[in-house]
Amino acid sequence: MDGHLPLALSVGATTFLLGVIWGGPFVEILNRLKLGKQIRAELMDSHHVLKIGTPTMGGIMILLPTLAVTLALNISPIVEEGAGRSILVPLFVLVGFALLGLIDDWEGIQTSRGNVGEGLSGRLKFAAQILLALIAATVISQFEFSYANTLILPLVELSIPLHPALFIAISTFIIVATSNATNFTDGLDGLAGIITASAFGAYGVIAFVYEQTYLVGLCFVIVGACFAFLWYNAHPAQLFMGDTGSLALGATLGTVAVMTGQWLLLPVIAIVPLMEILSVIVQVASAKLSRRFYGVDIRPFRRTPIHHHFELGGWSETQIVQRFWLIGILSAFVGVALALL
């Protein structure tokens, strides 16, 4: 067990180096294919000037090395019967949600080119997310070597058994909610990548403490892949994550949280994505309720997700990303501390 963490850290660093090396040609290919990002008209002028046409679908740069390295590390455990096969669940979620996001990104690009279509409808995308999450949650509930069907209360060291149906419902909600929260976070250069890397790093440590060696490796491989992506996504971005990356990373983070049993700590560790999605919910609810009962449109934020609120308040893009990252890394520290107490 003692050697697993150094191995995971080393593999994460190697994944970063390989990602930086092949990232340049990958960005060039996307540019040649003109897979550029189109910015919504209601966003700020600076977004139009600096970001329009920047290649999207950058999540592929995270997905491919994560799959290749993780499968290479776990080929023997996967072939054999036992706990090693559990790594296939987060990989299934990663690929499934990435494909869903890839389709949406592609349809969005086609629309910007004047072709028919506006990407996947919200209802269809949401239904697909629920189906994928439900499959993953059902499989996890059948595990005998994880914290399946259990509620772990931090600080008091108490594990409460849950009915499998309740556990599946909660897990499905967590996976879908985290996927969409991360998708809302992806709006500024470097923001989603650095926040998810911090969260996966925290859960990598938690998985190590709880002796879930397969998850340890996965978490730090994703950290390395995210860092390589950030090499090209740092402001001013040469590449955007797109739904291909944000939906997949968020769903995989939720899956890892469920598999470690420490899913109650997810709102702490992933506090920035939580802030992002709650700001959207509050904004929409406030506008609808105020129009219905008072006849006026009351919105507590200038624009949501909340990073746009601060942007319109005068913060620069780099200030927002750096400050949100400080919040994200400190919340990850707190989450790990709560898991260890």
C-alpha positions in Angstrom: 0.0 0.0 0.0 2.8 2.4 0.8 4.1 2.3 -2.7 0.8 3.2 -4.4 0.8 6.9 -3.7 4.3 7.6 -5.0 3.5 5.5 -8.1 0.2 7.4 -8.7 2.0 10.8 -8.3 4.7 9.7 -10.7 2.2 8.5 -13.3 0.3 11.7 -12.9 3.5 13.7 -13.6 4.3 11.5 -16.6 0.7 12.0 -17.9 1.3 15.8 -17.7 4.6 15.6 -19.6 3.1 13.4 -22.4 0.0 15.7 -22.6 2.1 18.8 -23.0 4.1 17.1 -25.8 1.2 16.0 -27.9 -1.0 18.9 -27.0 0.6 21.3 -29.4 0.0 19.1 -32.5 -3.6 18.4 -31.2 -4.3 22.2 -31.0 -3.0 22.6 -34.5 -5.2 19.9 -35.8 -8.3 21.5 -34.2 -7.3 24.8 -35.7 -6.9 23.3 -39.2 -10.3 21.6 -38.9 -11.7 25.0 -37.8 -13.4 23.5 -34.8 -13.7 27.0 -33.2 -15.7 28.2 -30.3 -18.7 30.5 -30.9 -19.4 32.9 -28.0 -23.0 33.6 -27.0 -24.2 37.1 -28.0 -25.1 38.2 -24.5 -21.6 37.8 -23.2 -19.1 40.6 -22.9 -17.3 42.2 -25.9 -14.0 41.0 -24.6 -15.1 37.4 -25.0 -16.0 38.1 -28.7 -12.7 39.7 -29.4 -10.4 37.3 -27.6 -12.2 34.0 -27.6 -14.2 33.6 -30.8 -12.8 30.9 -33.1 -10.7 29.3 -30.4 -10.7 25.5 -30.8 -13.1 23.6 -28.5 -13.5 19.9 -27.7 -10.3 20.2 -25.7 -11.7 17.6 -23.3 -10.4 15.0 -25.7 -6.9 16.0 -24.6 -7.9 14.9 -21.1 -10.0 11.9 -22.0 -7.5 10.0 -24.3 -4.4 10.0 -22.0 -6.6 9.2 -18.9 -8.0 6.2 -20.7 -4.7 5.0 -22.1 -2.7 5.4 -18.9 -5.4 4.0 -16.5 -6.1 1.0 -18.7 -2.3 0.3 -19.0 -1.9 0.5 -15.2 -4.8 -1.8 -14.5 -4.8 -4.3 -17.3 -4.0 -7.2 -15.1 -6.5 -6.4 -12.3 -9.2 -5.8 -15.0 -8.6 -9.2 -16.6 -8.7 -10.9 -13.2 -11.9 -11.1 -11.1 -11.9 -8.8 -8.1 -11.7 -5.2 -7.0 -9.6 -4.2 -9.9 -12.6 -4.3 -12.2 -14.2 -1.4 -10.2 -12.0 1.0 -12.2 -14.2 0.3 -15.2 -17.1 2.2 -13.7 -15.5 5.7 -13.5 -14.0 5.0 -17.0 -17.4 4.2 -18.3 -18.8 7.4 -16.9 -15.8 9.4 -18.2 -16.3 8.0 -21.8 -20.1 8.1 -21.7 -20.4 11.7 -20.6 -17.5 12.8 -22.9 -19.3 11.3 -25.9 -22.4 13.1 -24.9 -20.5 16.4 -24.6 -18.7 15.7 -27.9 -22.0 15.4 -29.7 -23.3 18.6 -28.2 -20.0 20.5 -29.0 -20.1 19.2 -32.6 -23.7 20.2 -33.1 -23.0 23.6 -31.7 -20.1 24.1 -34.2 -22.3 23.0 -37.1 -24.9 25.6 -36.0 -22.3 28.3 -36.0 -21.4 27.3 -39.5 -25.0 27.9 -40.6 -25.9 24.2 -40.7 -29.2 22.9 -39.3 -29.4 22.1 -35.6 -28.7 23.8 -32.3 -26.9 21.0 -30.4 -28.6 18.6 -28.2 -31.8 19.8 -26.6 -31.7 20.3 -22.8 -34.2 17.6 -22.1 -32.4 15.0 -24.3 -29.0 15.8 -22.7 -30.4 15.6 -19.2 -32.2 12.3 -19.9 -28.9 10.8 -21.3 -27.0 12.1 -18.2 -29.5 10.4 -15.9 -29.4 7.1 -17.9 -25.6 7.0 -17.8 -25.5 7.9 -14.1 -28.2 5.4 -13.3 -26.2 2.6 -14.9 -23.0 3.5 -13.0 -24.9 3.9 -9.7 -26.6 0.5 -10.1 -23.2 -1.2 -10.7 -21.6 0.5 -7.8 -24.4 -0.6 -5.5 -23.5 -4.2 -6.3 -19.9 -3.9 -5.2 -18.9 -5.9 -2.2 -15.5 -4.2 -1.9 -16.4 -0.5 -1.8 -18.5 1.8 0.4 -21.6 1.0 -1.6 -25.0 1.4 0.0 -23.4 3.3 2.9 -23.6 6.8 4.3 -20.4 7.8 6.0 -20.7 10.7 8.5 -17.4 12.7 8.7 -15.9 13.5 12.1 -18.0 10.9 14.0 -16.7 7.8 12.2 -20.2 6.5 11.7 -21.3 4.4 8.7 -25.0 4.1 8.2 -26.4 1.4 5.8 -28.6 2.6 3.0 -31.2 0.7 1.0 -29.7 0.0 -2.4 -32.6 1.8 -4.1 -31.9 4.9 -2.0 -28.2 4.7 -2.6 -28.7 4.4 -6.4 -31.0 7.4 -6.4 -28.6 9.5 -4.3 -25.6 8.4 -6.4 -27.4 9.2 -9.7 -28.2 12.7 -8.4 -24.6 13.3 -7.3 -23.2 12.2 -10.6 -25.6 14.3 -12.7 -25.4 17.3 -10.4 -21.6 17.4 -10.4 -21.5 17.0 -14.1 -23.7 20.0 -14.7 -22.0 22.1 -11.9 -18.6 21.5 -13.6 -20.2 22.4 -17.0 -21.3 25.8 -15.5 -17.8 26.3 -14.1 -16.3 26.1 -17.6 -16.6 29.7 -18.7 -13.2 31.4 -18.2 -9.7 30.4 -19.3 -8.3 27.8 -16.9 -11.2 27.9 -14.4 -12.8 24.5 -14.8 -9.5 22.7 -15.3 -7.8 23.9 -12.2 -10.8 23.5 -10.0 -11.4 19.9 -11.1 -7.7 19.1 -10.8 -7.8 20.3 -7.2 -10.9 18.2 -6.4 -9.5 15.0 -8.0 -6.2 15.6 -6.0 -8.2 15.7 -2.8 -10.2 12.6 -3.6 -6.9 10.9 -4.6 -5.6 11.4 -1.1 -8.9 10.2 0.4 -8.9 7.1 -1.8 -5.3 6.4 -0.6 -6.3 6.7 3.0 -9.3 4.3 2.4 -7.0 1.9 0.6 -8.8 2.2 -2.8 -5.7 1.9 -4.8 -7.3 1.8 -8.2 -9.0 5.1 -7.6 -5.8 6.7 -6.4 -4.1 6.1 -9.7 -7.1 7.3 -11.7 -7.4 10.5 -9.7 -3.8 11.5 -10.1 -3.8 10.5 -13.8 -6.7 12.9 -14.3 -4.8 15.6 -12.3 -1.8 15.2 -14.7 -4.1 15.3 -17.7 -5.9 18.4 -16.5 -2.5 20.1 -15.8 -1.4 19.3 -19.4 -4.7 20.7 -20.7 -4.2 23.9 -18.6 -0.8 24.4 -20.3 -2.9 25.3 -23.4 -6.0 26.6 -21.7 -4.2 29.2 -19.5 -5.2 32.8 -20.4 -5.3 33.6 -23.2 -6.5 30.1 -24.1 -5.4 28.3 -27.1 -8.0 25.6 -26.5 -11.3 25.3 -24.7 -12.5 22.3 -22.8 -16.0 22.3 -24.1 -18.8 20.0 -22.9 -16.6 17.1 -24.0 -14.4 17.8 -21.0 -16.6 19.5 -18.4 -19.5 17.1 -18.5 -17.1 14.1 -18.3 -14.9 15.5 -15.6 -17.8 16.5 -13.4 -19.6 13.2 -13.7 -16.3 11.2 -13.0 -15.6 13.4 -10.0 -19.1 12.6 -8.7 -18.5 8.9 -9.4 -15.2 8.9 -7.5 -16.8 10.6 -4.5 -19.5 8.0 -4.4 -17.0 5.1 -4.7 -14.9 6.4 -1.8 -17.9 6.7 0.4 -17.1 10.3 1.2 -19.7 11.9 -1.0 -21.0 14.1 1.8 -17.7 16.0 1.5 -18.2 16.7 -2.2 -20.0 20.1 -1.6 -16.9 21.1 0.4 -14.2 19.8 -1.9 -16.1 21.1 -5.0 -17.4 24.3 -3.5 -16.7 26.4 -6.6 -18.8 24.2 -8.9 -21.4 24.2 -6.2 -21.4 28.1 -6.1 -21.7 28.1 -9.9 -24.7 25.9 -10.2 -26.5 27.4 -7.2 -26.1 30.9 -8.6 -27.9 29.8 -11.8 -30.7 28.1 -9.8 -31.1 31.1 -7.6 -31.1 33.5 -10.5 -33.7 31.6 -12.5 -35.9 31.0 -9.5 -35.8 34.6 -8.4 -36.7 35.9 -11.8 -39.6 33.5 -12.2 -41.0 34.0 -8.7 -40.6 37.8 -8.8 -42.4 38.1 -12.1 -45.2 35.8 -10.9 -45.9 37.4 -7.6 -44.7 41.0 -8.0 -44.7 41.6 -11.7 -41.1 42.7 -11.8 -37.9 40.8 -12.8 -35.6 40.6 -9.7 -32.2 39.0 -10.2 -29.7 38.9 -7.4 -26.7 38.5 -9.7 -25.6 40.6 -12.7 -25.3 37.5 -14.7 -24.8 33.8 -14.0 -22.9 31.5 -13.6 -21.4 33.5 -10.8 -18.0 34.1 -12.4 -19.8 36.4 -14.9 -21.3 38.3 -12.0 -17.8 39.2 -10.8 -16.6 39.8 -14.3 -19.3 42.4 -14.8 -18.4 43.8 -11.4 -14.9 44.8 -12.7 -12.8 41.8 -11.8 -10.4 40.7 -14.6 -10.6 37.2 -15.9 -7.3 36.2 -14.3 -8.4 37.7 -11.0 -11.5 35.6 -11.0 -9.7 32.4 -11.9 -6.9 32.9 -9.4 -9.3 33.8 -6.6 -11.7 30.9 -7.3 -8.7 28.6 -7.5 -7.6 29.8 -4.0 -11.1 29.0 -2.7 -11.0 25.6 -4.5 -7.6 24.5 -3.2 -8.4 25.5 0.4 -11.8 23.8 0.3 -10.0 20.7 -1.0 -7.7 20.9 2.0 -10.7 21.2 4.3 -12.4 18.2 2.7 -9.3 16.0 3.1 -8.9 17.1 6.7 -12.6 16.2 7.4 -12.1 12.8 5.9 -9.1 12.1 8.0 -10.5 13.3 11.3 
